[in-house]
Amino acid sequence: MTLNRRQFLMLLGAATGAASLGLAESAESLELPFRSAQTPSEVFKLPPLPYAYDALEPFIDAETMQFHHDKHHAAYVKNLNAAVNKYPELKVMTAEGLLRQIQTLPADVRTAVTNNGGGHVNHSMFWEIMSPTGGGRPTDSLAAAIRQSFGSFEAFQTAFNEAGTQRFGSGWAWLVMQPNGDLQVTSTGNQDSPLMSGLFPIMGNDVWEHAYYLKYRNKRDEYLNNWWNVVNWPEVERRYQQAMTEP
Ligand code: MN3
């Protein structure tokens, strides 16, 4: 069984004494770091979309959301399961753990884990950092960190949008935390995860055409501008706090 962090913490709250076992410290954003053996094809699961397909209208259309989640993300999960089924020792690792240790994985599954593990982790984050009640600005410590790193929220938005428009072909625009704690705007190609470079992905926007083409056609810049209306800042803040506490 795979739990997101919120579900896991709820369970922890219900299980007296669980924190004393050290479980709280080892919880990751998507899955427990270790899990019991399961049937081979079901180690990684497609997380449910946390809102209706049309919930992000008019900024992201329902058809895009349905295909993006039910077809594209589902395919990454299926292919990631197929890749790790060759190596039982990989099936006890989280998808995030696989990406962080990508260079140590067996060479014949490294590309499949990069593409499909990255696709799974990136999209699992993506659904959660958007919300029908999103938009506005970050608050709390993240707002201060953004001001300190980029000068202003507007300057950060400009840098993030530029990272998205300048990514040639398919990929992601990111706000990441470097190992020294500094924030950085960057982009990656394909489904490459910042985790593979030792960077923590605080937030990212999917600039593959499958994320916007039905509604925006070739206007990626318009999609990037409108996307800010659905950003779930409380979840992004939570990820920022997680970035500062994870090793
Ligand atoms: Mn996508």
Residues whose N, C-alpha, C, O or C-beta is under 5 A from the ligand:
A	BS01	MN3	D206 W208
